[in-house]
Amino acid sequence: MGMISTLSLGVFGVPASDGDCLATRSSIVLTLLLTAIAFKFVFADALPKVSYQTVLDGYMNTCFFFLAAVFVENALISRFGDIGDAETIDNWFALTYIALWLVANAVFVAVVH
């Protein structure tokens, strides 16, 4: 699940100034989101049923939130990118997402150990 979410950072390789930026980026993120949903369904049957949220549930929810946040950023850059320097704003978002993703994974590693 972590690898699927990490792959979503690849959308920042598509230039924000590209005319078809939203379609290209959205297709990548939505494909990864569908893959993550399928992954969750496959593992849901293999895990024991408990009434509380486990650390794995929290991690999977964080991954879903991360994918959604990348999708929303892509939509906003596509819509409002002409207001300012879209490439610079997009690069800052990319660096922010990378840092947040590293921190989130470090927190989950610390919680598990």
Buried (B, 14 or more C-beta within 10 A) or exposed (E): BBEBBBBBBEBBEBEBEEEEBBEBBBEBBEEBBEBBEEBBEEEEEEEEEEEEEEEBBEBBEBBBEBBEBBBEBBBBBBEEBEEEEBEEBBEEBBEEBEEEBEEBBEEBEEEEE
